[in-house]
Amino acid sequence: MPAILSGCAKPDDWRARVDGRWVGDNAVLGHRVRDAAAHPPANARARRCDVLVVGSGIAGLSAARALQRAGIADFAVLELEDAPGGNSRGHAMHGLRCPLGAHYLPLPGPSAPDIQSWLVEIGLARSTPSGLKWDERQLCHSPQERLFFNGRWQEGLLPDVPRASATQAQYRRFAKAVAEAGEIGFALPTNRAPWTPAHAALDAVTAAQWLHGQGIVDPLVLAYLDYCCRDDYGAGIATVSAWALVHYFASRHGFRAPGDDGNDRDPVLTWPDGNAPLMQALRRPFADRVLTDRAVFRIDEGLQDVTAWAFAGAEVERWTARHVVVATPLFIAAHVLSAPPPALVAAAKQQRRAPWMVANLLLDALPLDRVGAPLSWDNVIHGSASLGYVDAQHQSLARVVGPRLLTAYWAFADADRRRLLEMPWQDATQMILDDLRVVHPDLSERLQQVDLVRHGHAMSIPAPGLRSSAALAAVPECAARLSFAHADLSAYSVFEEAFTRGDAAGRRVARALGLAAS
Ligand SMILES: Cc1cc2nc3c(=O)[nH]c(=O)nc-3n(C[C@H](O)[C@H](O)[C@H](O)COP(=O)(O)OP(=O)(O)OC[C@H]3O[C@@H](n4cnc5c(N)ncnc54)[C@H](O)[C@@H]3O)c2cc1C
């Protein structure tokens, strides 16, 4: 046994000493919405506004921002949870900030000028004659990522192999396949790219089938691509479509084999508490209009206006509005609407959802580490079922002393949802410790507290057929009195999709109400 492993604690020693809890997602309130009686009570408290936004994730907040910019002052955003932000919420433990979900934003490219100009507006970038200059403090500091492979940490996430190896040849084959497939046009957000029969053909097969057809069979290359899909889509190459796999690379930085030109990792924006500062910047101009602990359980579209019913603690509120933007996941939208559009019902049924778990581990000090590349922002173990962990203090400008916070990420199969919901936090923590023990043998001894969140229905999986689904395309972004805004409308979930869907809905509502959106 290597010396580094000899100090290993017995796996269960930590249980009597460590504090832990599930935080964040309120499954009880969510399920109260699911099980709500069809007839709302007669004594509900009446409230009114011009436009009601349901859900304060990035899409809901982006819709509210567009409404405000268009001059609509009388709006409210209702949020089921006790804090806004949905999957982009942040958290803190002992004064240290950490994420509960989304944790980075790649620098937006030319197909996202609206996101670029918003990032300039909130001070993250400056326009200069030679292009945007980003605030270096918010760009992910070096070293950005490392992989535990063959018993040591190496820089970057691609398994390092000899330049003359068969694996290297397969990396190059994949780079060529992505470059060729990418010629049909990919963009982030997705709806800024064309949708052609060639896109639909990619969307008809799984990523694994397409890779096989391209002759990409090397286990190391496949393991890397499987990790990329699990990390972005919550499901691996056997589940997501080939369109999703190609989109992952072709809409961003492409793919280059290690050692080839342009293989440098693209920079990303990140914060100790993940994307929470982006969410807070969106919400800031209308923070008083975002009402939390409001679980909307029924929406009735009338001839003149819309009525939405919400649990608000022990009370029920009855909101009347000229227009409602439903910025919840599509399956919730289909459930709470008393007469949902048939396309919405069909799209929600077609959408499979990945459950996720995020665990923030508060340690009294950094744990022992294996040899090789130093602790990085993103740390991944080759062959692990997890997605590795992020160092929440990586962006600190001061020397970090004292306690440390590591954030571990796991995506599960939809069949595991109930098991996750019923899992005691101790069992979840043991699973994480077992996973990370190979790289940090004394992790359980260092552990002081663990705050975990489970996102039972976290995100839509872009499985074959979903992006090209006629039902999804037919969900009305803006009808007479109802709009839909959520990353689900793009078949998968990232900041760019949520922001753009919300912005588009907010602008259309402003136009529908006779106000020009700026
Ligand atoms: C663990 C994890 C990691 C991620 N990492 C990244 C990342 O690094 N970068 C990235 O770009 N994206 C990431 N994502 C994707 C993330 O989902 C998007 O970035 C974005 O936050 C989605 O926003 P949204 O508004 O579309 O949806 P959501 O975040 O789902 O927002 C929907 C909101 O509606 C509320 N709601 C639901 N039902 C009701 C109701 N009945 N009444 C009132 N309110 C209701 C919810 O509580 C929620 O606040 C990650 C997601 C997860 C789960």
The ligand as a Gaussian input file, in Angstrom:
#p B3LYP/6-31G(d) Opt

LIG

0 1
 C      -26.211000      20.824000     -11.060000
 C      -26.333000      21.725000     -12.259000
 C      -25.196000      22.314000     -12.797000
 C      -25.319000      23.177000     -13.890000
 N      -24.192000      23.777000     -14.365000
 C      -24.305000      24.717000     -15.338000
 C      -23.188000      25.519000     -15.698000
 O      -22.094000      25.387000     -15.123000
 N      -23.352000      26.446000     -16.680000
 C      -24.564000      26.635000     -17.302000
 O      -24.669000      27.490000     -18.188000
 N      -25.641000      25.904000     -16.944000
 C      -25.541000      24.976000     -15.983000
 N      -26.657000      24.286000     -15.582000
 C      -27.915000      24.485000     -16.316000
 C      -28.880000      25.498000     -15.648000
 O      -30.066000      24.773000     -15.535000
 C      -29.064000      26.764000     -16.501000
 O      -27.832000      27.478000     -16.545000
 C      -30.139000      27.749000     -15.983000
 O      -29.920000      28.049000     -14.642000
 C      -31.572000      27.274000     -16.252000
 O      -32.462000      28.327000     -15.992000
 P      -34.022000      28.190000     -16.284000
 O      -34.651000      29.493000     -15.893000
 O      -34.249000      27.722000     -17.664000
 O      -34.553000      27.017000     -15.359000
 P      -34.633000      26.710000     -13.802000
 O      -33.354000      26.972000     -13.159000
 O      -35.224000      25.335000     -13.782000
 O      -35.719000      27.738000     -13.241000
 C      -37.101000      27.457000     -13.096000
 C      -37.610000      28.159000     -11.846000
 O      -39.016000      27.974000     -11.743000
 C      -39.326000      27.717000     -10.383000
 N      -40.618000      27.019000     -10.325000
 C      -40.867000      25.749000     -10.731000
 N      -42.182000      25.462000     -10.505000
 C      -42.725000      26.569000      -9.976000
 C      -44.049000      26.861000      -9.533000
 N      -45.045000      25.965000      -9.619000
 N      -44.282000      28.088000      -9.012000
 C      -43.288000      29.020000      -8.933000
 N      -42.006000      28.774000      -9.339000
 C      -41.748000      27.562000      -9.857000
 C      -38.152000      26.863000      -9.916000
 O      -38.070000      26.803000      -8.516000
 C      -36.986000      27.595000     -10.563000
 O      -36.524000      28.652000      -9.758000
 C      -26.578000      23.420000     -14.481000
 C      -27.712000      22.812000     -13.940000
 C      -27.601000      21.982000     -12.841000
 C      -28.843000      21.349000     -12.265000

